[in-house]
Each structure stands twice: as C-alpha cells, then as structure tokens.
Amino acid sequence: MNASPITSWEGVSAYFTYADNPFVIGLCFVAAVGVFAGLIGTIIHHEASAFGPHND
C-alpha cells in the first residue's frame, strides 16, 4: 500500500520517521509539556526568591 503522493525527497525540510507511531508522538508531547512546566516552575521559584524580601 503506497498511497503517498510524494515521489521525491529532494527539497524536504523536515523528515519524521515516527509520524505514524502514536506512542512516540505522545512521548514527544509529554516531554514538551514537562519542559514547559519545568520552565514555568523555575521562573516562579526565581521570582518568589528574588522579589519576596521586597514585598511588604
């Protein structure tokens, strides 16, 4: 079953070999959410420790 309209790989800017694997896509999504949550947590911790003493 070769229903792909792609006949050549020349000029391809992105090539995902796992695009048909929902587990890997879900794993990448969970990793991205984890990185984002870690970033937000780090920012909140820094702001609280940097500006906490200055609050009345």
N, CA, C, O and CB atoms as a CASP TS submission, in Angstrom:
PFRMAT TS
TARGET T0000
AUTHOR 0000-0000-0000
METHOD Language model
MODEL 1
PARENT N/A
ATOM      1  N   MET     1       0.844  -1.177   0.000  1.00  0.00           N
ATOM      2  CA  MET     1       0.000   0.000   0.000  1.00  0.00           C
ATOM      3  C   MET     1       0.885   1.234   0.000  1.00  0.00           C
ATOM      4  O   MET     1       1.447   1.599   1.033  1.00  0.00           O
ATOM      5  CB  MET     1      -0.958   0.001   1.214  1.00  0.00           C
ATOM      6  N   ASN     2       1.009   1.866  -1.131  1.00  0.00           N
ATOM      7  CA  ASN     2       1.836   3.051  -1.280  1.00  0.00           C
ATOM      8  C   ASN     2       0.952   4.176  -1.802  1.00  0.00           C
ATOM      9  O   ASN     2       0.935   4.454  -3.001  1.00  0.00           O
ATOM     10  CB  ASN     2       3.047   2.787  -2.236  1.00  0.00           C
ATOM     11  N   ALA     3       0.218   4.822  -0.898  1.00  0.00           N
ATOM     12  CA  ALA     3      -0.729   5.851  -1.293  1.00  0.00           C
ATOM     13  C   ALA     3      -0.146   7.255  -1.163  1.00  0.00           C
ATOM     14  O   ALA     3      -0.874   8.237  -1.300  1.00  0.00           O
ATOM     15  CB  ALA     3      -1.984   5.740  -0.464  1.00  0.00           C
ATOM     16  N   SER     4       1.151   7.364  -0.902  1.00  0.00           N
ATOM     17  CA  SER     4       1.773   8.669  -0.698  1.00  0.00           C
ATOM     18  C   SER     4       1.923   9.404  -2.029  1.00  0.00           C
ATOM     19  O   SER     4       2.360   8.823  -3.023  1.00  0.00           O
ATOM     20  CB  SER     4       3.145   8.512  -0.013  1.00  0.00           C
ATOM     21  N   PRO     5       1.554  10.696  -2.039  1.00  0.00           N
ATOM     22  CA  PRO     5       1.738  11.469  -3.262  1.00  0.00           C
ATOM     23  C   PRO     5       3.183  11.931  -3.447  1.00  0.00           C
ATOM     24  O   PRO     5       3.505  12.541  -4.467  1.00  0.00           O
ATOM     25  CB  PRO     5       0.815  12.669  -3.256  1.00  0.00           C
ATOM     26  N   ILE     6       4.058  11.652  -2.481  1.00  0.00           N
ATOM     27  CA  ILE     6       5.454  12.080  -2.556  1.00  0.00           C
ATOM     28  C   ILE     6       6.204  11.148  -3.502  1.00  0.00           C
ATOM     29  O   ILE     6       6.189   9.928  -3.335  1.00  0.00           O
ATOM     30  CB  ILE     6       6.119  12.090  -1.140  1.00  0.00           C
ATOM     31  N   THR     7       6.846  11.732  -4.481  1.00  0.00           N
ATOM     32  CA  THR     7       7.616  10.931  -5.433  1.00  0.00           C
ATOM     33  C   THR     7       9.111  11.149  -5.282  1.00  0.00           C
ATOM     34  O   THR     7       9.901  10.348  -5.781  1.00  0.00           O
ATOM     35  CB  THR     7       7.193  11.255  -6.853  1.00  0.00           C
ATOM     36  N   SER     8       9.522  12.230  -4.594  1.00  0.00           N
ATOM     37  CA  SER     8      10.929  12.524  -4.413  1.00  0.00           C
ATOM     38  C   SER     8      11.148  13.177  -3.056  1.00  0.00           C
ATOM     39  O   SER     8      10.285  13.904  -2.563  1.00  0.00           O
ATOM     40  CB  SER     8      11.446  13.427  -5.541  1.00  0.00           C
ATOM     41  N   TRP     9      12.297  12.918  -2.456  1.00  0.00           N
ATOM     42  CA  TRP     9      12.621  13.510  -1.161  1.00  0.00           C
ATOM     43  C   TRP     9      13.499  14.750  -1.293  1.00  0.00           C
ATOM     44  O   TRP     9      13.934  15.290  -0.276  1.00  0.00           O
ATOM     45  CB  TRP     9      13.311  12.488  -0.285  1.00  0.00           C
ATOM     46  N   GLU    10      13.770  15.212  -2.490  1.00  0.00           N
ATOM     47  CA  GLU    10      14.576  16.412  -2.685  1.00  0.00           C
ATOM     48  C   GLU    10      13.801  17.642  -2.230  1.00  0.00           C
ATOM     49  O   GLU    10      12.619  17.787  -2.541  1.00  0.00           O
ATOM     50  CB  GLU    10      14.996  16.554  -4.162  1.00  0.00           C
ATOM     51  N   GLY    11      14.468  18.525  -1.493  1.00  0.00           N
ATOM     52  CA  GLY    11      13.843  19.744  -1.028  1.00  0.00           C
ATOM     53  C   GLY    11      13.005  19.575   0.231  1.00  0.00           C
ATOM     54  O   GLY    11      12.308  20.504   0.638  1.00  0.00           O
ATOM     55  N   VAL    12      13.063  18.404   0.850  1.00  0.00           N
ATOM     56  CA  VAL    12      12.292  18.175   2.071  1.00  0.00           C
ATOM     57  C   VAL    12      12.988  18.898   3.224  1.00  0.00           C
ATOM     58  O   VAL    12      14.186  18.716   3.440  1.00  0.00           O
ATOM     59  CB  VAL    12      12.147  16.641   2.374  1.00  0.00           C
ATOM     60  N   SER    13      12.235  19.720   3.966  1.00  0.00           N
ATOM     61  CA  SER    13      12.841  20.468   5.068  1.00  0.00           C
ATOM     62  C   SER    13      12.713  19.733   6.398  1.00  0.00           C
ATOM     63  O   SER    13      13.481  20.013   7.319  1.00  0.00           O
ATOM     64  CB  SER    13      12.202  21.840   5.178  1.00  0.00           C
ATOM     65  N   ALA    14      11.778  18.812   6.526  1.00  0.00           N
ATOM     66  CA  ALA    14      11.623  18.031   7.755  1.00  0.00           C
ATOM     67  C   ALA    14      11.279  16.594   7.370  1.00  0.00           C
ATOM     68  O   ALA    14      10.501  16.356   6.447  1.00  0.00           O
ATOM     69  CB  ALA    14      10.517  18.644   8.689  1.00  0.00           C
ATOM     70  N   TYR    15      11.857  15.663   8.074  1.00  0.00           N
ATOM     71  CA  TYR    15      11.674  14.255   7.761  1.00  0.00           C
ATOM     72  C   TYR    15      11.449  13.518   9.074  1.00  0.00           C
ATOM     73  O   TYR    15      12.392  13.321   9.841  1.00  0.00           O
ATOM     74  CB  TYR    15      12.903  13.672   6.978  1.00  0.00           C
ATOM     75  N   PHE    16      10.223  13.111   9.338  1.00  0.00           N
ATOM     76  CA  PHE    16       9.873  12.436  10.583  1.00  0.00           C
ATOM     77  C   PHE    16       9.632  10.962  10.309  1.00  0.00           C
ATOM     78  O   PHE    16       8.691  10.605   9.599  1.00  0.00           O
ATOM     79  CB  PHE    16       8.626  13.080  11.233  1.00  0.00           C
ATOM     80  N   THR    17      10.465  10.115  10.859  1.00  0.00           N
ATOM     81  CA  THR    17      10.308   8.685  10.619  1.00  0.00           C
ATOM     82  C   THR    17       9.295   8.056  11.566  1.00  0.00           C
ATOM     83  O   THR    17       8.890   6.912  11.361  1.00  0.00           O
ATOM     84  CB  THR    17      11.646   7.983  10.757  1.00  0.00           C
ATOM     85  N   TYR    18       8.880   8.780  12.595  1.00  0.00           N
ATOM     86  CA  TYR    18       7.955   8.246  13.583  1.00  0.00           C
ATOM     87  C   TYR    18       6.561   8.855  13.471  1.00  0.00           C
ATOM     88  O   TYR    18       5.768   8.750  14.408  1.00  0.00           O
ATOM     89  CB  TYR    18       8.500   8.476  14.966  1.00  0.00           C
ATOM     90  N   ALA    19       6.256   9.474  12.369  1.00  0.00           N
ATOM     91  CA  ALA    19       4.986  10.192  12.229  1.00  0.00           C
ATOM     92  C   ALA    19       3.778   9.263  12.300  1.00  0.00           C
ATOM     93  O   ALA    19       2.676   9.714  12.610  1.00  0.00           O
ATOM     94  CB  ALA    19       4.963  10.951  10.919  1.00  0.00           C
ATOM     95  N   ASP    20       3.960   8.005  12.026  1.00  0.00           N
ATOM     96  CA  ASP    20       2.832   7.072  12.079  1.00  0.00           C
ATOM     97  C   ASP    20       2.810   6.271  13.384  1.00  0.00           C
ATOM     98  O   ASP    20       2.070   5.293  13.493  1.00  0.00           O
ATOM     99  CB  ASP    20       2.889   6.118  10.890  1.00  0.00           C
ATOM    100  N   ASN    21       3.607   6.674  14.368  1.00  0.00           N
ATOM    101  CA  ASN    21       3.673   5.965  15.636  1.00  0.00           C
ATOM    102  C   ASN    21       3.105   6.849  16.742  1.00  0.00           C
ATOM    103  O   ASN    21       3.793   7.758  17.208  1.00  0.00           O
ATOM    104  CB  ASN    21       5.127   5.546  15.958  1.00  0.00           C
ATOM    105  N   PRO    22       1.871   6.605  17.172  1.00  0.00           N
ATOM    106  CA  PRO    22       1.242   7.462  18.184  1.00  0.00           C
ATOM    107  C   PRO    22       1.977   7.469  19.523  1.00  0.00           C
ATOM    108  O   PRO    22       1.928   8.469  20.240  1.00  0.00           O
ATOM    109  CB  PRO    22      -0.178   7.020  18.404  1.00  0.00           C
ATOM    110  N   PHE    23       2.658   6.377  19.874  1.00  0.00           N
ATOM    111  CA  PHE    23       3.381   6.336  21.140  1.00  0.00           C
ATOM    112  C   PHE    23       4.519   7.355  21.156  1.00  0.00           C
ATOM    113  O   PHE    23       4.691   8.071  22.142  1.00  0.00           O
ATOM    114  CB  PHE    23       3.929   4.929  21.394  1.00  0.00           C
ATOM    115  N   VAL    24       5.286   7.428  20.088  1.00  0.00           N
ATOM    116  CA  VAL    24       6.415   8.361  20.035  1.00  0.00           C
ATOM    117  C   VAL    24       5.916   9.796  19.980  1.00  0.00           C
ATOM    118  O   VAL    24       6.502  10.678  20.607  1.00  0.00           O
ATOM    119  CB  VAL    24       7.312   8.063  18.820  1.00  0.00           C
ATOM    120  N   ILE    25       4.861  10.036  19.250  1.00  0.00           N
ATOM    121  CA  ILE    25       4.288  11.381  19.192  1.00  0.00           C
ATOM    122  C   ILE    25       3.786  11.788  20.579  1.00  0.00           C
ATOM    123  O   ILE    25       4.008  12.921  21.007  1.00  0.00           O
ATOM    124  CB  ILE    25       3.132  11.446  18.152  1.00  0.00           C
ATOM    125  N   GLY    26       3.117  10.883  21.276  1.00  0.00           N
ATOM    126  CA  GLY    26       2.663  11.158  22.638  1.00  0.00           C
ATOM    127  C   GLY    26       3.827  11.387  23.585  1.00  0.00           C
ATOM    128  O   GLY    26       3.762  12.263  24.447  1.00  0.00           O
ATOM    129  N   LEU    27       4.894  10.605  23.434  1.00  0.00           N
ATOM    130  CA  LEU    27       6.078  10.777  24.255  1.00  0.00           C
ATOM    131  C   LEU    27       6.721  12.148  24.024  1.00  0.00           C
ATOM    132  O   LEU    27       7.142  12.800  24.979  1.00  0.00           O
ATOM    133  CB  LEU    27       7.083   9.666  23.964  1.00  0.00           C
ATOM    134  N   CYS    28       6.797  12.582  22.783  1.00  0.00           N
ATOM    135  CA  CYS    28       7.335  13.910  22.473  1.00  0.00           C
ATOM    136  C   CYS    28       6.446  14.995  23.065  1.00  0.00           C
ATOM    137  O   CYS    28       6.947  16.001  23.568  1.00  0.00           O
ATOM    138  CB  CYS    28       7.466  14.103  20.948  1.00  0.00           C
ATOM    139  N   PHE    29       5.154  14.803  23.012  1.00  0.00           N
ATOM    140  CA  PHE    29       4.226  15.778  23.581  1.00  0.00           C
ATOM    141  C   PHE    29       4.392  15.870  25.097  1.00  0.00           C
ATOM    142  O   PHE    29       4.435  16.965  25.657  1.00  0.00           O
ATOM    143  CB  PHE    29       2.778  15.408  23.228  1.00  0.00           C
ATOM    144  N   VAL    30       4.484  14.728  25.749  1.00  0.00           N
ATOM    145  CA  VAL    30       4.663  14.715  27.205  1.00  0.00           C
ATOM    146  C   VAL    30       5.994  15.360  27.577  1.00  0.00           C
ATOM    147  O   VAL    30       6.070  16.094  28.562  1.00  0.00           O
ATOM    148  CB  VAL    30       4.595  13.268  27.754  1.00  0.00           C
ATOM    149  N   ALA    31       7.033  15.099  26.809  1.00  0.00           N
ATOM    150  CA  ALA    31       8.337  15.725  27.068  1.00  0.00           C
ATOM    151  C   ALA    31       8.258  17.236  26.904  1.00  0.00           C
ATOM    152  O   ALA    31       8.821  17.973  27.713  1.00  0.00           O
ATOM    153  CB  ALA    31       9.410  15.152  26.127  1.00  0.00           C
ATOM    154  N   ALA    32       7.570  17.707  25.875  1.00  0.00           N
ATOM    155  CA  ALA    32       7.431  19.149  25.654  1.00  0.00           C
ATOM    156  C   ALA    32       6.645  19.801  26.789  1.00  0.00           C
ATOM    157  O   ALA    32       7.005  20.885  27.249  1.00  0.00           O
ATOM    158  CB  ALA    32       6.738  19.423  24.306  1.00  0.00           C
ATOM    159  N   VAL    33       5.589  19.157  27.238  1.00  0.00           N
ATOM    160  CA  VAL    33       4.803  19.682  28.361  1.00  0.00           C
ATOM    161  C   VAL    33       5.652  19.699  29.629  1.00  0.00           C
ATOM    162  O   VAL    33       5.569  20.645  30.412  1.00  0.00           O
ATOM    163  CB  VAL    33       3.519  18.835  28.580  1.00  0.00           C
ATOM    164  N   GLY    34       6.461  18.672  29.840  1.00  0.00           N
ATOM    165  CA  GLY    34       7.341  18.619  31.001  1.00  0.00           C
ATOM    166  C   GLY    34       8.378  19.723  30.992  1.00  0.00           C
ATOM    167  O   GLY    34       8.646  20.337  32.025  1.00  0.00           O
ATOM    168  N   VAL    35       8.965  19.981  29.827  1.00  0.00           N
ATOM    169  CA  VAL    35       9.943  21.068  29.715  1.00  0.00           C
ATOM    170  C   VAL    35       9.271  22.405  29.987  1.00  0.00           C
ATOM    171  O   VAL    35       9.827  23.249  30.690  1.00  0.00           O
ATOM    172  CB  VAL    35      10.602  21.073  28.317  1.00  0.00           C
ATOM    173  N   PHE    36       8.091  22.603  29.442  1.00  0.00           N
ATOM    174  CA  PHE    36       7.362  23.854  29.653  1.00  0.00           C
ATOM    175  C   PHE    36       6.996  24.032  31.121  1.00  0.00           C
ATOM    176  O   PHE    36       7.161  25.122  31.668  1.00  0.00           O
ATOM    177  CB  PHE    36       6.099  23.889  28.789  1.00  0.00           C
ATOM    178  N   ALA    37       6.500  22.975  31.768  1.00  0.00           N
ATOM    179  CA  ALA    37       6.137  23.055  33.179  1.00  0.00           C
ATOM    180  C   ALA    37       7.371  23.316  34.044  1.00  0.00           C
ATOM    181  O   ALA    37       7.303  24.081  35.005  1.00  0.00           O
ATOM    182  CB  ALA    37       5.439  21.763  33.626  1.00  0.00           C
ATOM    183  N   GLY    38       8.485  22.691  33.709  1.00  0.00           N
ATOM    184  CA  GLY    38       9.729  22.938  34.431  1.00  0.00           C
ATOM    185  C   GLY    38      10.198  24.371  34.285  1.00  0.00           C
ATOM    186  O   GLY    38      10.676  24.974  35.245  1.00  0.00           O
ATOM    187  N   LEU    39      10.065  24.909  33.106  1.00  0.00           N
ATOM    188  CA  LEU    39      10.437  26.303  32.863  1.00  0.00           C
ATOM    189  C   LEU    39       9.569  27.244  33.684  1.00  0.00           C
ATOM    190  O   LEU    39      10.082  28.155  34.335  1.00  0.00           O
ATOM    191  CB  LEU    39      10.318  26.640  31.372  1.00  0.00           C
ATOM    192  N   ILE    40       8.266  27.032  33.657  1.00  0.00           N
ATOM    193  CA  ILE    40       7.354  27.877  34.426  1.00  0.00           C
ATOM    194  C   ILE    40       7.638  27.746  35.921  1.00  0.00           C
ATOM    195  O   ILE    40       7.637  28.745  36.640  1.00  0.00           O
ATOM    196  CB  ILE    40       5.887  27.505  34.124  1.00  0.00           C
ATOM    197  N   GLY    41       7.880  26.531  36.392  1.00  0.00           N
ATOM    198  CA  GLY    41       8.207  26.320  37.801  1.00  0.00           C
ATOM    199  C   GLY    41       9.492  27.031  38.203  1.00  0.00           C
ATOM    200  O   GLY    41       9.566  27.619  39.282  1.00  0.00           O
ATOM    201  N   THR    42      10.498  26.981  37.346  1.00  0.00           N
ATOM    202  CA  THR    42      11.761  27.661  37.621  1.00  0.00           C
ATOM    203  C   THR    42      11.567  29.172  37.654  1.00  0.00           C
ATOM    204  O   THR    42      12.140  29.851  38.506  1.00  0.00           O
ATOM    205  CB  THR    42      12.811  27.287  36.571  1.00  0.00           C
ATOM    206  N   ILE    43      10.782  29.692  36.753  1.00  0.00           N
ATOM    207  CA  ILE    43      10.517  31.137  36.728  1.00  0.00           C
ATOM    208  C   ILE    43       9.777  31.561  37.991  1.00  0.00           C
ATOM    209  O   ILE    43      10.122  32.575  38.598  1.00  0.00           O
ATOM    210  CB  ILE    43       9.697  31.523  35.474  1.00  0.00           C
ATOM    211  N   ILE    44       8.769  30.800  38.391  1.00  0.00           N
ATOM    212  CA  ILE    44       8.005  31.134  39.605  1.00  0.00           C
ATOM    213  C   ILE    44       8.918  31.097  40.833  1.00  0.00           C
ATOM    214  O   ILE    44       8.852  31.981  41.687  1.00  0.00           O
ATOM    215  CB  ILE    44       6.811  30.152  39.792  1.00  0.00           C
ATOM    216  N   HIS    45       9.765  30.078  40.919  1.00  0.00           N
ATOM    217  CA  HIS    45      10.682  29.974  42.059  1.00  0.00           C
ATOM    218  C   HIS    45      11.652  31.161  42.077  1.00  0.00           C
ATOM    219  O   HIS    45      11.900  31.743  43.133  1.00  0.00           O
ATOM    220  CB  HIS    45      11.469  28.637  42.004  1.00  0.00           C
ATOM    221  N   HIS    46      12.189  31.514  40.937  1.00  0.00           N
ATOM    222  CA  HIS    46      13.129  32.632  40.879  1.00  0.00           C
ATOM    223  C   HIS    46      12.461  33.944  41.263  1.00  0.00           C
ATOM    224  O   HIS    46      13.020  34.720  42.038  1.00  0.00           O
ATOM    225  CB  HIS    46      13.730  32.745  39.484  1.00  0.00           C
ATOM    226  N   GLU    47      11.285  34.197  40.735  1.00  0.00           N
ATOM    227  CA  GLU    47      10.587  35.439  41.055  1.00  0.00           C
ATOM    228  C   GLU    47      10.230  35.517  42.540  1.00  0.00           C
ATOM    229  O   GLU    47      10.329  36.583  43.148  1.00  0.00           O
ATOM    230  CB  GLU    47       9.322  35.564  40.207  1.00  0.00           C
ATOM    231  N   ALA    48       9.821  34.407  43.115  1.00  0.00           N
ATOM    232  CA  ALA    48       9.462  34.401  44.548  1.00  0.00           C
ATOM    233  C   ALA    48      10.690  34.638  45.418  1.00  0.00           C
ATOM    234  O   ALA    48      10.611  35.361  46.411  1.00  0.00           O
ATOM    235  CB  ALA    48       8.796  33.062  44.937  1.00  0.00           C
ATOM    236  N   SER    49      11.816  34.044  45.062  1.00  0.00           N
ATOM    237  CA  SER    49      13.011  34.225  45.884  1.00  0.00           C
ATOM    238  C   SER    49      13.685  35.570  45.646  1.00  0.00           C
ATOM    239  O   SER    49      14.308  36.117  46.556  1.00  0.00           O
ATOM    240  CB  SER    49      13.995  33.113  45.614  1.00  0.00           C
ATOM    241  N   ALA    50      13.570  36.104  44.451  1.00  0.00           N
ATOM    242  CA  ALA    50      14.223  37.374  44.144  1.00  0.00           C
ATOM    243  C   ALA    50      13.424  38.572  44.677  1.00  0.00           C
ATOM    244  O   ALA    50      14.005  39.544  45.160  1.00  0.00           O
ATOM    245  CB  ALA    50      14.416  37.508  42.634  1.00  0.00           C
ATOM    246  N   PHE    51      12.121  38.498  44.590  1.00  0.00           N
ATOM    247  CA  PHE    51      11.303  39.654  44.980  1.00  0.00           C
ATOM    248  C   PHE    51      10.518  39.447  46.273  1.00  0.00           C
ATOM    249  O   PHE    51       9.816  40.360  46.709  1.00  0.00           O
ATOM    250  CB  PHE    51      10.346  39.985  43.876  1.00  0.00           C
ATOM    251  N   GLY    52      10.618  38.276  46.894  1.00  0.00           N
ATOM    252  CA  GLY    52       9.924  38.006  48.145  1.00  0.00           C
ATOM    253  C   GLY    52      10.325  38.941  49.273  1.00  0.00           C
ATOM    254  O   GLY    52       9.452  39.441  49.982  1.00  0.00           O
ATOM    255  N   PRO    53      11.627  39.199  49.468  1.00  0.00           N
ATOM    256  CA  PRO    53      12.032  40.093  50.545  1.00  0.00           C
ATOM    257  C   PRO    53      11.576  41.543  50.360  1.00  0.00           C
ATOM    258  O   PRO    53      11.550  42.304  51.327  1.00  0.00           O
ATOM    259  CB  PRO    53      13.515  40.060  50.677  1.00  0.00           C
ATOM    260  N   HIS    54      11.224  41.929  49.161  1.00  0.00           N
ATOM    261  CA  HIS    54      10.846  43.310  48.881  1.00  0.00           C
ATOM    262  C   HIS    54       9.357  43.569  49.057  1.00  0.00           C
ATOM    263  O   HIS    54       8.908  44.715  49.008  1.00  0.00           O
ATOM    264  CB  HIS    54      11.253  43.672  47.485  1.00  0.00           C
ATOM    265  N   ASN    55       8.595  42.503  49.261  1.00  0.00           N
ATOM    266  CA  ASN    55       7.144  42.667  49.463  1.00  0.00           C
ATOM    267  C   ASN    55       6.873  43.106  50.894  1.00  0.00           C
ATOM    268  O   ASN    55       7.562  42.692  51.826  1.00  0.00           O
ATOM    269  CB  ASN    55       6.382  41.343  49.149  1.00  0.00           C
ATOM    270  N   ASP    56       5.870  43.941  51.054  1.00  0.00           N
ATOM    271  CA  ASP    56       5.507  44.427  52.404  1.00  0.00           C
ATOM    272  C   ASP    56       4.595  43.473  53.101  1.00  0.00           C
ATOM    273  O   ASP    56       4.194  43.722  54.238  1.00  0.00           O
ATOM    274  CB  ASP    56       4.846  45.788  52.334  1.00  0.00           C
TER
END
